[in-house]
Amino acid sequence: MRSVVITFPGSNCDRDMAVALEQVTGGEVVRVWHGDADLPGGLDFLALPGGFSYGDYLRCGAMAARSPIMRAVADAAARGVPVLGVCNGFQILTETGLLPGALLRNAGLRFVCRDARLTVENTQSLFTAAYSAGERISLPVAHHDGNYFADEATLDRIEGEGRVVFRYAEQINGSARAIAGVLNEVGNVLGMMPHPERAIEQAHGGSDGRRLFESVLGALATA
């Protein structure tokens, strides 16, 4: 499995993501700078990490969404390459239009940094096959703008299509319908605010994030 992790100015979870992918998949991880125009060949998986790209000016992810590499990311997603956006990566994916909705300022207007309890809503995706439906898991969150918003029609549609894969089991940031992670229509792009890459071994305080990467690895192995 050959993975790519994109680094933007202000990314601070890119190394965490690369280490998680190396440890779980045992494959090669290539680090790509946002100013590059092309992605390496033979790409199996693509990750947009957390952080504060461009200092979160304008809207979180708005400037990063216009980085040269994002055209190549959109092309890869259109070809069916699995794409994971975590925290700031989720914000960037919504700003590029690869995912519906937007991430607003937390309802409490405060930065939230803690472990969050989640419910796994959909285990039929390539990102969640290793979980059980309705399972409660715990993943770290660390964000100031994680309040997921979409209009009611969009929310009804993504709920009806099974595109909500993770939901907060407690009040965290005011997200509509407690949504913590959503898929695109095809199911190969996932955006989520919690950090699975920070929960891949017990030394982190829990390993519930490990199975997300194992799910992708298993899906690619059987594709």
Phi and psi in degrees as GROMACS dihedral restraints (atoms count N, CA, C in turn):
[ dihedral_restraints ]
;  ai    aj    ak    al  type     phi  dphi    fc
    3     4     5     6     1  -109.8    20    10
    4     5     6     7     1   118.2    20    10
    6     7     8     9     1  -112.4    20    10
    7     8     9    10     1   154.1    20    10
    9    10    11    12     1  -124.8    20    10
   10    11    12    13     1   134.3    20    10
   12    13    14    15     1  -116.8    20    10
   13    14    15    16     1   123.5    20    10
   15    16    17    18     1   -87.4    20    10
   16    17    18    19     1   135.3    20    10
   18    19    20    21     1  -112.1    20    10
   19    20    21    22     1   126.0    20    10
   21    22    23    24     1  -107.4    20    10
   22    23    24    25     1   162.1    20    10
   24    25    26    27     1   -61.6    20    10
   25    26    27    28     1   116.5    20    10
   27    28    29    30     1   102.2    20    10
   28    29    30    31     1    -4.1    20    10
   30    31    32    33     1   -62.3    20    10
   31    32    33    34     1   139.7    20    10
   33    34    35    36     1  -134.0    20    10
   34    35    36    37     1     6.0    20    10
   36    37    38    39     1  -119.7    20    10
   37    38    39    40     1    10.5    20    10
   39    40    41    42     1   -66.6    20    10
   40    41    42    43     1   -39.2    20    10
   42    43    44    45     1   -69.6    20    10
   43    44    45    46     1   -40.0    20    10
   45    46    47    48     1   -56.9    20    10
   46    47    48    49     1   -44.4    20    10
   48    49    50    51     1   -64.5    20    10
   49    50    51    52     1   -43.9    20    10
   51    52    53    54     1   -62.8    20    10
   52    53    54    55     1   -43.1    20    10
   54    55    56    57     1   -64.2    20    10
   55    56    57    58     1   -42.3    20    10
   57    58    59    60     1   -61.0    20    10
   58    59    60    61     1   -45.0    20    10
   60    61    62    63     1   -65.0    20    10
   61    62    63    64     1   -41.3    20    10
   63    64    65    66     1   -61.7    20    10
   64    65    66    67     1   -45.0    20    10
   66    67    68    69     1   -69.9    20    10
   67    68    69    70     1   -41.3    20    10
   69    70    71    72     1   -81.6    20    10
   70    71    72    73     1   -42.5    20    10
   72    73    74    75     1   -91.6    20    10
   73    74    75    76     1   -24.8    20    10
   75    76    77    78     1    71.3    20    10
   76    77    78    79     1     8.2    20    10
   78    79    80    81     1   -99.8    20    10
   79    80    81    82     1  -176.2    20    10
   81    82    83    84     1   -79.2    20    10
   82    83    84    85     1   138.7    20    10
   84    85    86    87     1  -121.8    20    10
   85    86    87    88     1   122.9    20    10
   87    88    89    90     1  -106.2    20    10
   88    89    90    91     1   129.7    20    10
   90    91    92    93     1   -93.7    20    10
   91    92    93    94     1   129.0    20    10
   93    94    95    96     1  -122.8    20    10
   94    95    96    97     1   133.6    20    10
   96    97    98    99     1   -81.5    20    10
   97    98    99   100     1   143.1    20    10
   99   100   101   102     1   -60.8    20    10
  100   101   102   103     1   -24.9    20    10
  102   103   104   105     1   -81.0    20    10
  103   104   105   106     1    -8.0    20    10
  105   106   107   108     1   -71.0    20    10
  106   107   108   109     1   153.0    20    10
  108   109   110   111     1   -98.0    20    10
  109   110   111   112     1   -17.4    20    10
  111   112   113   114     1  -128.6    20    10
  112   113   114   115     1   154.1    20    10
  114   115   116   117     1  -100.1    20    10
  115   116   117   118     1   153.3    20    10
  117   118   119   120     1   -66.6    20    10
  118   119   120   121     1   155.5    20    10
  120   121   122   123     1   -74.1    20    10
  121   122   123   124     1   166.7    20    10
  123   124   125   126     1    66.8    20    10
  124   125   126   127     1    29.6    20    10
  126   127   128   129     1   -78.5    20    10
  127   128   129   130     1   129.6    20    10
  129   130   131   132     1  -106.8    20    10
  130   131   132   133     1   -27.6    20    10
  132   133   134   135     1  -154.1    20    10
  133   134   135   136     1   143.6    20    10
  135   136   137   138     1  -132.9    20    10
  136   137   138   139     1   132.5    20    10
  138   139   140   141     1  -127.5    20    10
  139   140   141   142     1   133.8    20    10
  141   142   143   144     1  -108.1    20    10
  142   143   144   145     1   113.9    20    10
  144   145   146   147     1   -85.7    20    10
  145   146   147   148     1   176.6    20    10
  147   148   149   150     1   -80.1    20    10
  148   149   150   151     1   172.4    20    10
  150   151   152   153     1   144.2    20    10
  151   152   153   154     1  -153.3    20    10
  153   154   155   156     1  -138.4    20    10
  154   155   156   157     1    66.2    20    10
  156   157   158   159     1   -54.8    20    10
  157   158   159   160     1   130.8    20    10
  159   160   161   162     1    55.8    20    10
  160   161   162   163     1    29.5    20    10
  162   163   164   165     1    66.7    20    10
  163   164   165   166     1    17.5    20    10
  165   166   167   168     1    59.8    20    10
  166   167   168   169     1    28.9    20    10
  168   169   170   171     1   -69.8    20    10
  169   170   171   172     1   160.5    20    10
  171   172   173   174     1    61.2    20    10
  172   173   174   175     1  -101.0    20    10
  174   175   176   177     1  -125.3    20    10
  175   176   177   178     1   151.5    20    10
  177   178   179   180     1   -56.8    20    10
  178   179   180   181     1   123.3    20    10
  180   181   182   183     1    86.6    20    10
  181   182   183   184     1    -9.5    20    10
  183   184   185   186     1   -65.6    20    10
  184   185   186   187     1   -41.4    20    10
  186   187   188   189     1   -76.1    20    10
  187   188   189   190     1   -40.8    20    10
  189   190   191   192     1   -62.5    20    10
  190   191   192   193     1   -31.8    20    10
  192   193   194   195     1   -62.5    20    10
  193   194   195   196     1   -18.3    20    10
  195   196   197   198     1  -103.4    20    10
  196   197   198   199     1    11.1    20    10
  198   199   200   201     1   -66.1    20    10
  199   200   201   202     1   149.2    20    10
  201   202   203   204     1   -54.3    20    10
  202   203   204   205     1   -37.7    20    10
  204   205   206   207     1   -66.1    20    10
  205   206   207   208     1   -21.4    20    10
  207   208   209   210     1   -68.2    20    10
  208   209   210   211     1   -24.0    20    10
  210   211   212   213     1   -65.6    20    10
  211   212   213   214     1   -40.4    20    10
  213   214   215   216     1   -69.8    20    10
  214   215   216   217     1   -35.5    20    10
  216   217   218   219     1   -62.9    20    10
  217   218   219   220     1   -45.2    20    10
  219   220   221   222     1   -62.1    20    10
  220   221   222   223     1   -40.0    20    10
  222   223   224   225     1   -64.5    20    10
  223   224   225   226     1   -42.2    20    10
  225   226   227   228     1   -63.1    20    10
  226   227   228   229     1   -42.9    20    10
  228   229   230   231     1   -60.9    20    10
  229   230   231   232     1   -39.8    20    10
  231   232   233   234     1   -65.8    20    10
  232   233   234   235     1   -27.3    20    10
  234   235   236   237     1   -80.9    20    10
  235   236   237   238     1    -8.3    20    10
  237   238   239   240     1   101.5    20    10
  238   239   240   241     1     4.6    20    10
  240   241   242   243     1   -65.3    20    10
  241   242   243   244     1   131.7    20    10
  243   244   245   246     1   -64.0    20    10
  244   245   246   247     1   131.4    20    10
  246   247   248   249     1  -126.2    20    10
  247   248   249   250     1   127.7    20    10
  249   250   251   252     1  -117.5    20    10
  250   251   252   253     1   125.4    20    10
  252   253   254   255     1  -117.4    20    10
  253   254   255   256     1   120.5    20    10
  255   256   257   258     1  -112.5    20    10
  256   257   258   259     1   128.5    20    10
  258   259   260   261     1    58.1    20    10
  259   260   261   262     1  -108.6    20    10
  261   262   263   264     1   -59.2    20    10
  262   263   264   265     1   -32.3    20    10
  264   265   266   267     1   -62.7    20    10
  265   266   267   268     1   -37.6    20    10
  267   268   269   270     1   -63.4    20    10
  268   269   270   271     1   -45.0    20    10
  270   271   272   273     1   -59.9    20    10
  271   272   273   274     1   -42.2    20    10
  273   274   275   276     1   -64.2    20    10
  274   275   276   277     1   -40.7    20    10
  276   277   278   279     1   -64.6    20    10
  277   278   279   280     1   -36.3    20    10
  279   280   281   282     1   -71.1    20    10
  280   281   282   283     1   -36.5    20    10
  282   283   284   285     1   -69.0    20    10
  283   284   285   286     1   -27.3    20    10
  285   286   287   288     1   -84.0    20    10
  286   287   288   289     1   -11.5    20    10
  288   289   290   291     1    85.9    20    10
  289   290   291   292     1     6.3    20    10
  291   292   293   294     1   -74.1    20    10
  292   293   294   295     1   -19.1    20    10
  294   295   296   297     1  -133.5    20    10
  295   296   297   298     1   151.0    20    10
  297   298   299   300     1   -78.5    20    10
  298   299   300   301     1   162.6    20    10
  300   301   302   303     1    86.3    20    10
  301   302   303   304     1  -169.4    20    10
  303   304   305   306     1  -152.5    20    10
  304   305   306   307     1   158.7    20    10
  306   307   308   309     1  -107.6    20    10
  307   308   309   310     1   118.2    20    10
  309   310   311   312     1  -102.8    20    10
  310   311   312   313     1   173.3    20    10
  312   313   314   315     1   -58.1    20    10
  313   314   315   316     1   139.5    20    10
  315   316   317   318     1   -52.0    20    10
  316   317   318   319     1   143.3    20    10
  318   319   320   321     1   -58.8    20    10
  319   320   321   322     1   -33.1    20    10
  321   322   323   324     1   -84.4    20    10
  322   323   324   325     1    -0.9    20    10
  324   325   326   327     1    59.1    20    10
  325   326   327   328     1    29.3    20    10
  327   328   329   330     1  -132.9    20    10
  328   329   330   331     1   149.4    20    10
  330   331   332   333     1   -65.5    20    10
  331   332   333   334     1   133.8    20    10
  333   334   335   336     1  -111.5    20    10
  334   335   336   337     1   122.4    20    10
  336   337   338   339     1  -136.0    20    10
  337   338   339   340     1   104.1    20    10
  339   340   341   342     1  -171.7    20    10
  340   341   342   343     1   172.5    20    10
  342   343   344   345     1   -80.5    20    10
  343   344   345   346     1   138.3    20    10
  345   346   347   348     1  -118.7    20    10
  346   347   348   349     1   136.4    20    10
  348   349   350   351     1   -84.0    20    10
  349   350   351   352     1   131.8    20    10
  351   352   353   354     1  -125.7    20    10
  352   353   354   355     1   156.8    20    10
  354   355   356   357     1  -112.1    20    10
  355   356   357   358     1   133.1    20    10
  357   358   359   360     1   -82.4    20    10
  358   359   360   361     1   114.2    20    10
  360   361   362   363     1   -91.7    20    10
  361   362   363   364     1   -29.0    20    10
  363   364   365   366     1  -139.9    20    10
  364   365   366   367     1   119.2    20    10
  366   367   368   369     1  -106.2    20    10
  367   368   369   370     1    11.8    20    10
  369   370   371   372     1   -94.2    20    10
  370   371   372   373     1     0.3    20    10
  372   373   374   375     1   -89.1    20    10
  373   374   375   376     1   162.1    20    10
  375   376   377   378     1   -70.0    20    10
  376   377   378   379     1   -12.6    20    10
  378   379   380   381     1   -93.3    20    10
  379   380   381   382     1   -13.9    20    10
  381   382   383   384     1  -130.6    20    10
  382   383   384   385     1    10.4    20    10
  384   385   386   387     1   -63.4    20    10
  385   386   387   388     1   -23.4    20    10
  387   388   389   390     1   -84.6    20    10
  388   389   390   391     1    -2.4    20    10
  390   391   392   393     1   -97.3    20    10
  391   392   393   394     1   169.9    20    10
  393   394   395   396     1  -104.6    20    10
  394   395   396   397     1   144.3    20    10
  396   397   398   399     1   -61.8    20    10
  397   398   399   400     1   131.0    20    10
  399   400   401   402     1    80.8    20    10
  400   401   402   403     1     1.1    20    10
  402   403   404   405     1   -64.5    20    10
  403   404   405   406     1   141.2    20    10
  405   406   407   408     1   -94.9    20    10
  406   407   408   409     1   127.1    20    10
  408   409   410   411     1  -128.9    20    10
  409   410   411   412     1   170.3    20    10
  411   412   413   414     1  -130.3    20    10
  412   413   414   415     1   126.5    20    10
  414   415   416   417     1  -134.8    20    10
  415   416   417   418     1   149.0    20    10
  417   418   419   420     1   -70.6    20    10
  418   419   420   421     1   146.8    20    10
  420   421   422   423     1  -124.9    20    10
  421   422   423   424     1   150.9    20    10
  423   424   425   426     1  -158.0    20    10
  424   425   426   427     1    89.0    20    10
  426   427   428   429     1  -155.7    20    10
  427   428   429   430     1   158.3    20    10
  429   430   431   432     1  -111.8    20    10
  430   431   432   433     1   -19.8    20    10
  432   433   434   435     1  -130.5    20    10
  433   434   435   436     1    67.3    20    10
  435   436   437   438     1  -115.2    20    10
  436   437   438   439     1    13.6    20    10
  438   439   440   441     1   -81.4    20    10
  439   440   441   442     1    98.6    20    10
  441   442   443   444     1   -71.3    20    10
  442   443   444   445     1   131.8    20    10
  444   445   446   447     1  -133.3    20    10
  445   446   447   448     1   139.0    20    10
  447   448   449   450     1  -154.9    20    10
  448   449   450   451     1   158.6    20    10
  450   451   452   453     1   -68.8    20    10
  451   452   453   454     1   163.3    20    10
  453   454   455   456     1   -60.9    20    10
  454   455   456   457     1   -37.6    20    10
  456   457   458   459     1   -64.0    20    10
  457   458   459   460     1   -41.2    20    10
  459   460   461   462     1   -66.8    20    10
  460   461   462   463     1   -42.8    20    10
  462   463   464   465     1   -60.8    20    10
  463   464   465   466     1   -44.2    20    10
  465   466   467   468     1   -61.6    20    10
  466   467   468   469     1   -40.0    20    10
  468   469   470   471     1   -67.1    20    10
  469   470   471   472     1   -48.7    20    10
  471   472   473   474     1   -68.9    20    10
  472   473   474   475     1   -31.1    20    10
  474   475   476   477     1   -65.8    20    10
  475   476   477   478     1   -46.5    20    10
  477   478   479   480     1   -65.6    20    10
  478   479   480   481     1   -28.9    20    10
  480   481   482   483     1   -90.2    20    10
  481   482   483   484     1     4.0    20    10
  483   484   485   486     1    70.2    20    10
  484   485   486   487     1    28.0    20    10
  486   487   488   489     1   -92.1    20    10
  487   488   489   490     1    -3.3    20    10
  489   490   491   492     1   -87.6    20    10
  490   491   492   493     1   112.7    20    10
  492   493   494   495     1  -102.2    20    10
  493   494   495   496     1   -28.9    20    10
  495   496   497   498     1  -130.2    20    10
  496   497   498   499     1   141.3    20    10
  498   499   500   501     1  -134.3    20    10
  499   500   501   502     1   140.2    20    10
  501   502   503   504     1   -66.3    20    10
  502   503   504   505     1   135.1    20    10
  504   505   506   507     1   -92.5    20    10
  505   506   507   508     1     5.3    20    10
  507   508   509   510     1  -153.7    20    10
  508   509   510   511     1   162.8    20    10
  510   511   512   513     1   -71.7    20    10
  511   512   513   514     1   121.4    20    10
  513   514   515   516     1  -119.1    20    10
  514   515   516   517     1   -53.4    20    10
  516   517   518   519     1  -143.0    20    10
  517   518   519   520     1     2.1    20    10
  519   520   521   522     1    90.0    20    10
  520   521   522   523     1     9.6    20    10
  522   523   524   525     1   -53.8    20    10
  523   524   525   526     1   139.4    20    10
  525   526   527   528     1   -56.4    20    10
  526   527   528   529     1   129.4    20    10
  528   529   530   531     1    52.5    20    10
  529   530   531   532     1    26.0    20    10
  531   532   533   534     1    59.6    20    10
  532   533   534   535     1    29.3    20    10
  534   535   536   537     1   -72.2    20    10
  535   536   537   538     1   129.1    20    10
  537   538   539   540     1  -114.5    20    10
  538   539   540   541     1   -17.8    20    10
  540   541   542   543     1  -159.8    20    10
  541   542   543   544     1   135.5    20    10
  543   544   545   546     1  -134.1    20    10
  544   545   546   547     1   153.9    20    10
  546   547   548   549     1  -104.0    20    10
  547   548   549   550     1   160.1    20    10
  549   550   551   552     1   -78.7    20    10
  550   551   552   553     1   178.7    20    10
  552   553   554   555     1   -62.2    20    10
  553   554   555   556     1   -38.9    20    10
  555   556   557   558     1   -77.2    20    10
  556   557   558   559     1   -29.3    20    10
  558   559   560   561     1    98.9    20    10
  559   560   561   562     1     7.3    20    10
  561   562   563   564     1  -102.8    20    10
  562   563   564   565     1     0.9    20    10
  564   565   566   567     1  -122.2    20    10
  565   566   567   568     1   123.3    20    10
  567   568   569   570     1  -122.4    20    10
  568   569   570   571     1   129.5    20    10
  570   571   572   573     1  -116.2    20    10
  571   572   573   574     1   136.0    20    10
  573   574   575   576     1  -150.7    20    10
  574   575   576   577     1   145.2    20    10
  576   577   578   579     1   -81.4    20    10
  577   578   579   580     1   -40.4    20    10
  579   580   581   582     1   -64.2    20    10
  580   581   582   583     1   157.7    20    10
  582   583   584   585     1  -105.6    20    10
  583   584   585   586     1    96.2    20    10
  585   586   587   588     1   -67.4    20    10
  586   587   588   589     1   -29.4    20    10
  588   589   590   591     1   -69.1    20    10
  589   590   591   592     1   -14.3    20    10
  591   592   593   594     1   -95.8    20    10
  592   593   594   595     1    10.0    20    10
  594   595   596   597     1  -143.4    20    10
  595   596   597   598     1    61.8    20    10
  597   598   599   600     1  -112.8    20    10
  598   599   600   601     1    -4.5    20    10
  600   601   602   603     1  -152.3    20    10
  601   602   603   604     1   157.5    20    10
  603   604   605   606     1   -63.0    20    10
  604   605   606   607     1   -25.8    20    10
  606   607   608   609     1   -61.4    20    10
  607   608   609   610     1   -20.3    20    10
  609   610   611   612     1   -83.3    20    10
  610   611   612   613     1    -6.3    20    10
  612   613   614   615     1    99.6    20    10
  613   614   615   616     1    -0.6    20    10
  615   616   617   618     1   168.1    20    10
  616   617   618   619     1   158.6    20    10
  618   619   620   621     1  -127.9    20    10
  619   620   621   622     1    24.0    20    10
  621   622   623   624     1   -66.8    20    10
  622   623   624   625     1   -19.2    20    10
  624   625   626   627     1   -79.7    20    10
  625   626   627   628     1   -19.1    20    10
  627   628   629   630     1   -59.6    20    10
  628   629   630   631     1   -39.3    20    10
  630   631   632   633     1   -68.7    20    10
  631   632   633   634     1   -20.5    20    10
  633   634   635   636     1   -63.9    20    10
  634   635   636   637     1   -47.0    20    10
  636   637   638   639     1   -70.2    20    10
  637   638   639   640     1   -34.3    20    10
  639   640   641   642     1   -65.6    20    10
  640   641   642   643     1   -34.8    20    10
  642   643   644   645     1   -62.4    20    10
  643   644   645   646     1   -46.0    20    10
  645   646   647   648     1   -62.2    20    10
  646   647   648   649     1   -44.5    20    10
  648   649   650   651     1   -59.7    20    10
  649   650   651   652     1   -44.1    20    10
  651   652   653   654     1   -65.3    20    10
  652   653   654   655     1   -40.6    20    10
  654   655   656   657     1   -64.0    20    10
  655   656   657   658     1   -40.7    20    10
  657   658   659   660     1   -69.6    20    10
  658   659   660   661     1   -34.0    20    10
  660   661   662   663     1   -68.3    20    10
  661   662   663   664     1   -29.0    20    10
  663   664   665   666     1  -101.5    20    10
  664   665   666   667     1    -0.9    20    10
